[in-house]
Amino acid sequence: MLEVTNLNAGYGHVQILRDVSFKVDDGEVIAILGSNGAGKTTTVRSITGMIKPMSGSIKFDGVELCGKSSRAILDAGIIQVPEGRQLFTEMTVYENLELGAFSDEAMRKFDESLHTCYKYFPKLLERAHQSAGTLSGGEQQMVAVARALIGLPKLLILDEPSLGLAPNIVDEILVVAHDLAKKQGIGVILVEQDVTKALKTADEGYVIENGQVVLSGSSISLSVNEHVKKAYLGI
Ligand code: ATP
């Protein structure tokens, strides 16, 4: 599905990512792990076309994405749930979800997708006509994930979904992410600082330090890796 090979990227002349490579298959959840400033967001920005890579390749279903616009990448089916959610807080939950239907196909399937979102997050049905800004942080994160689903993603990118949320809400959102991958075949990239939760959800993980992938492997192997345990799990 997605294959990132020797990605080099940064800001202006400052290079942040060095030869980053990873892949995501259909129905697979991968975690991109790393501490503050490691380069996780820069990796996501490269995939979504927000920054132009210096070199390397990002192929999605065999098609090169490097150099394509964010809109073209979105149209290809790569949808990000941004860090900080970025909802329209004055608009209702329903109106925010409507905005997720940016393509003709998504508009056609809106009712069906909405039904799926309400099944995953029943709270959103209760709150459908309430302005998004009045929801709790966890509920807002659910709206952000649901809005992405309305867009019919093939690849869903969750950027720091745990940020500022209670652990049980994070678990609820990660269970949905896992379910989407396993039942609907969506590829999921989970960018997380909460390494324990990320490794519980993901099939594979990639640890980024100073812009480089320093470790990768199955979540099980990473969770018993001595470096991961010491540096990220505090054990
Ligand atoms: P966090 O978990 O804190 O979001 P991160 O792993 O996502 O961290 P990035 O946001 O990718 O890290 O940042 C990697 C490096 O790139 C940092 O040193 C950061 O200061 C730098 N950086 C990020 N955005 C910009 C920008 N717009 N212009 C210049 N440098 C930037």
Boltz pocket constraint, residues with backbone or C-beta under 6 A from the ligand:
constraints:
  - pocket:
      binder: B
      contacts: [[A, 11], [A, 16], [A, 34], [A, 35], [A, 36], [A, 37], [A, 38], [A, 39], [A, 40], [A, 41], [A, 42], [A, 43], [A, 193]]
      max_distance: 6.0
